[in-house]
Amino acid sequence: MAQARLSRALEHPRKLLHVAKSRDGLLVVSEDDEGRRHLQFGWLGSAQSVVWPGFPLRLESDYTRAMVAALAFVAEPRRILVVGVGGGAIPMFLREVLPQVHVDAVELHPEVLDVARRYFGFHEDAELRAHVADARRFMETPGPPYDAILLDAYGARGIPAPLATRDFLLAARARLSPGGVVVGNVLRAQGRQNSSMAPTWKECFTQLYAFTVESSANQVLVGLPDATKRSRAELNARADRLTREWGTPFNLRTRLARRYQRSARLAGKKPESE
């Protein structure tokens, strides 16, 4: 019966691997005919993660590619925090391409972390640590600074309210090392250029860049606590270098340079020259 429900809910039927209750709703794991595994909340929920187990470089969701491309803003990351594990796509990608970098991954729901380990190939080691914790408490607890903080915490009803506040973003900013950035996956309302989260981010960061994710409602925000401008040429050069060094099957520059905006434009002012 569960397999039939999944088939009715999807345009392209997938094999059902796991169904369980979680604090955020029904947790569903399925596999398509090419071997990609999908994690979603509820039968009709959108995919929280799409992972090809055993191939961490193959980020299947374009917004995840845009999020990791935002690391072009960071000269030499040594410590990265990921908020929201899902199937573990982003933490596993970072562990593969940055083997000397320490990655902390925070997930509120232990059942989600269990599913990531059992069905998506997520595993920890000395440089990749998973924490079952409330992200706001984790952020506000004294600890080492991070060169990049990636916010990808979505539940069945969107970003949890405590993580969509000015206080949380300021706490994230306070955990950055010099030259660090906060990167967030947000959604735009239909017909709107920018996410409703953009004004809150603008209040919290000296600079704010926004990247449109093609063919989706996702937008990637990049908050910088310093006033040093990043030119398009500089970001593109770094993205090209990372593509070569990481050996990704996708071009980081194309994820980074599409329709990006600085905070002045988001505020409705005349944009600064690139």
C-alpha positions as CSV (number, residue, x, y, z in Angstrom):
1,M,0.0,0.0,0.0
2,A,2.9,2.4,0.8
3,Q,4.5,1.7,-2.6
4,A,1.2,2.5,-4.3
5,R,0.8,5.8,-2.4
6,L,4.3,6.8,-3.5
7,S,3.6,5.9,-7.1
8,R,0.4,7.9,-7.1
9,A,2.3,10.9,-5.6
10,L,5.1,11.0,-8.2
11,E,5.1,11.7,-11.8
12,H,7.9,9.1,-12.3
13,P,7.4,6.1,-9.9
14,R,10.3,5.2,-7.6
15,K,11.1,2.2,-5.5
16,L,10.2,2.7,-1.9
17,L,13.0,1.9,0.5
18,H,11.9,3.3,3.9
19,V,9.0,5.0,5.6
20,A,9.0,6.2,9.2
21,K,7.5,8.8,11.4
22,S,9.6,11.7,12.5
23,R,9.0,14.8,14.5
24,D,8.6,16.8,11.3
25,G,6.2,14.4,9.6
26,L,6.5,11.2,7.6
27,L,10.0,10.4,6.4
28,V,10.1,8.8,3.0
29,V,13.2,7.3,1.2
30,S,12.9,6.1,-2.4
31,E,15.1,5.2,-5.3
32,D,14.7,6.0,-8.9
33,D,15.6,3.7,-11.8
34,E,19.0,5.3,-12.2
35,G,20.0,4.6,-8.6
36,R,19.5,8.1,-7.1
37,R,18.0,8.1,-3.7
38,H,15.5,10.7,-2.6
39,L,14.5,11.9,0.9
40,Q,11.3,13.7,1.4
41,F,8.8,14.6,4.2
42,G,5.4,13.1,3.4
43,W,4.1,11.4,0.2
44,L,3.6,14.8,-1.5
45,G,6.6,16.6,0.0
46,S,9.3,18.0,-2.2
47,A,12.7,16.3,-2.1
48,Q,14.8,17.3,0.9
49,S,17.9,15.5,-0.6
50,V,18.8,13.7,-3.8
51,V,21.9,11.6,-3.5
52,W,23.7,9.1,-5.7
53,P,25.3,6.8,-3.1
54,G,29.0,6.3,-3.7
55,F,29.4,9.3,-5.9
56,P,29.7,12.3,-3.6
57,L,30.8,14.7,-6.3
58,R,27.6,14.3,-8.2
59,L,25.4,16.8,-6.4
60,E,22.0,16.2,-8.0
61,S,20.2,19.3,-6.9
62,D,21.3,22.6,-8.6
63,Y,20.8,24.6,-5.4
64,T,23.4,22.4,-3.6
65,R,25.8,23.2,-6.5
66,A,25.2,26.9,-6.0
67,M,25.8,26.6,-2.3
68,V,29.2,24.9,-2.6
69,A,30.1,27.3,-5.5
70,A,29.7,30.2,-2.9
71,L,32.9,28.9,-1.3
72,A,34.6,30.9,-4.0
73,F,34.1,33.8,-1.6
74,V,36.5,32.2,0.9
75,A,40.2,32.2,0.2
76,E,41.3,29.1,2.1
77,P,38.6,27.4,4.2
78,R,39.8,25.3,7.2
79,R,36.6,24.8,9.1
80,I,33.0,24.6,7.7
81,L,29.7,24.3,9.5
82,V,26.7,22.8,7.7
83,V,23.2,23.3,9.3
84,G,20.8,20.6,8.1
85,V,22.1,17.2,7.0
86,G,19.1,15.7,5.1
87,G,20.7,12.9,3.1
88,G,24.1,14.3,3.7
89,A,24.8,15.5,0.1
90,I,26.6,18.7,1.0
91,P,28.7,17.4,4.0
92,M,29.8,14.4,1.9
93,F,30.7,16.5,-1.0
94,L,32.8,18.9,1.1
95,R,34.6,15.9,2.8
96,E,35.5,14.6,-0.7
97,V,36.8,17.8,-2.2
98,L,38.3,19.3,0.9
99,P,40.0,16.4,2.7
100,Q,42.0,18.7,5.0
101,V,39.1,20.8,6.1
102,H,37.1,20.0,9.2
103,V,33.3,19.8,8.6
104,D,30.7,20.0,11.4
105,A,27.2,19.0,10.4
106,V,24.2,19.8,12.6
107,E,20.9,18.0,12.4
108,L,17.9,18.5,14.7
109,H,16.2,15.2,14.1
110,P,18.2,12.0,15.0
111,E,15.9,9.9,12.7
112,V,17.0,12.0,9.7
113,L,20.7,11.4,10.6
114,D,20.0,7.7,11.0
115,V,18.4,7.6,7.5
116,A,21.3,9.5,6.0
117,R,23.7,6.8,7.4
118,R,21.6,3.8,6.5
119,Y,20.4,4.8,3.0
120,F,22.6,7.6,1.6
121,G,26.1,6.6,2.5
122,F,26.7,9.3,5.1
123,H,29.5,8.4,7.5
124,E,31.6,10.3,9.9
125,D,35.4,10.3,10.5
126,A,38.0,12.5,12.1
127,E,37.3,15.5,9.9
128,L,33.5,15.1,9.4
129,R,31.4,15.2,12.6
130,A,27.7,15.1,12.9
131,H,25.9,16.7,15.8
132,V,22.3,16.0,16.8
133,A,21.4,19.5,18.2
134,D,19.2,22.5,17.9
135,A,21.1,24.7,15.4
136,R,20.5,27.9,17.3
137,R,21.8,26.5,20.6
138,F,24.7,25.1,18.7
139,M,25.5,28.4,17.1
140,E,25.2,30.3,20.4
141,T,27.4,27.9,22.3
142,P,31.0,29.0,22.5
143,G,33.2,27.1,20.1
144,P,35.8,27.5,17.3
145,P,35.0,30.0,14.5
146,Y,34.1,28.8,11.0
147,D,35.3,30.0,7.6
148,A,32.0,29.2,6.0
149,I,28.6,28.4,7.5
150,L,26.1,26.8,5.1
151,L,22.4,27.0,6.2
152,D,20.3,24.3,4.5
153,A,17.7,23.5,7.2
154,Y,14.4,22.8,5.7
155,G,11.5,20.9,7.3
156,A,8.1,19.9,5.9
157,R,6.9,23.5,6.4
158,G,10.0,25.4,5.3
159,I,12.8,26.9,7.3
160,P,12.2,26.4,11.0
161,A,11.0,29.7,12.5
162,P,13.9,30.0,15.0
163,L,16.4,29.8,12.1
164,A,14.7,32.5,10.1
165,T,15.3,35.3,12.6
166,R,17.7,38.2,12.9
167,D,19.1,36.8,16.2
168,F,20.0,33.5,14.6
169,L,21.8,35.2,11.6
170,L,23.7,37.5,14.0
171,A,24.7,34.4,16.0
172,A,26.0,32.8,12.8
173,R,27.9,36.0,11.9
174,A,29.5,36.0,15.3
175,R,30.8,32.4,14.7
176,L,32.7,33.4,11.5
177,S,36.5,33.7,11.3
178,P,37.9,36.8,9.5
179,G,37.0,36.6,5.9
180,G,34.3,34.1,6.5
181,V,30.8,33.9,4.9
182,V,27.3,32.6,5.7
183,V,25.6,30.9,2.8
184,G,21.8,30.1,2.9
185,N,19.4,28.2,0.8
186,V,16.1,30.1,0.7
187,L,13.0,30.1,-1.5
188,R,11.4,32.9,-3.5
189,A,7.7,33.3,-3.7
190,Q,6.2,32.9,-7.1
191,G,6.7,35.9,-9.3
192,R,9.2,37.6,-6.9
193,Q,12.8,38.3,-7.7
194,N,14.1,37.9,-4.2
195,S,13.3,35.8,-1.1
196,S,11.3,37.3,1.8
197,M,14.4,36.4,3.8
198,A,16.6,38.8,2.0
199,P,15.7,41.9,4.1
200,T,16.5,40.1,7.3
201,W,19.9,39.0,5.9
202,K,20.6,42.5,4.8
203,E,20.1,43.7,8.3
204,C,22.7,41.3,9.6
205,F,25.6,41.5,7.1
206,T,27.7,44.3,5.7
207,Q,27.4,42.8,2.3
208,L,24.7,40.5,0.8
209,Y,24.9,38.7,-2.5
210,A,22.0,36.8,-4.0
211,F,22.2,34.0,-6.6
212,T,19.3,32.8,-8.6
213,V,19.1,29.0,-9.0
214,E,17.9,28.4,-12.6
215,S,14.7,26.4,-13.1
216,S,13.7,26.5,-9.5
217,A,12.3,28.7,-6.7
218,N,15.6,28.5,-4.8
219,Q,17.8,31.5,-4.1
220,V,21.3,31.3,-2.5
221,L,22.2,34.2,-0.2
222,V,25.8,34.9,0.7
223,G,26.3,37.2,3.7
224,L,29.6,38.9,4.4
225,P,30.5,40.7,7.6
226,D,33.2,42.8,6.0
227,A,33.1,45.6,3.5
228,T,35.7,44.2,1.1
229,K,34.1,44.0,-2.4
230,R,34.3,40.8,-4.4
231,S,34.4,41.5,-8.1
232,R,32.7,39.2,-10.6
233,A,36.1,38.5,-12.2
234,E,37.6,37.5,-8.8
235,L,34.7,35.2,-8.0
236,N,34.8,33.6,-11.5
237,A,38.5,33.0,-11.3
238,R,38.2,31.3,-8.0
239,A,35.2,29.2,-9.2
240,D,37.2,28.1,-12.2
241,R,40.2,27.1,-10.0
242,L,37.9,25.2,-7.6
243,T,36.3,23.3,-10.5
244,R,39.7,22.2,-11.7
245,E,41.0,21.3,-8.2
246,W,37.8,19.5,-7.1
247,G,37.2,17.7,-10.3
248,T,33.5,18.3,-10.2
249,P,31.3,17.1,-13.1
250,F,29.6,20.5,-13.2
251,N,31.1,24.0,-13.6
252,L,31.1,26.0,-10.4
253,R,31.3,29.3,-12.3
254,T,27.9,28.8,-14.0
255,R,26.3,28.3,-10.6
256,L,28.0,31.3,-9.1
257,A,27.8,34.0,-11.8
258,R,24.2,33.8,-12.9
259,R,22.3,37.0,-12.1
260,Y,24.0,37.8,-8.9
261,Q,23.1,40.9,-6.9
262,R,24.8,42.9,-4.2
263,S,22.9,44.1,-1.1
264,A,22.4,47.6,-2.6
265,R,20.3,46.2,-5.3
266,L,18.3,44.1,-2.9
267,A,17.6,47.2,-0.9
268,G,16.1,48.8,-4.0
269,K,19.1,51.2,-4.5
270,K,21.1,51.7,-7.6
271,P,23.5,48.8,-7.8
272,E,27.2,49.4,-7.4
273,S,29.5,48.8,-10.4
274,E,30.9,45.4,-10.8
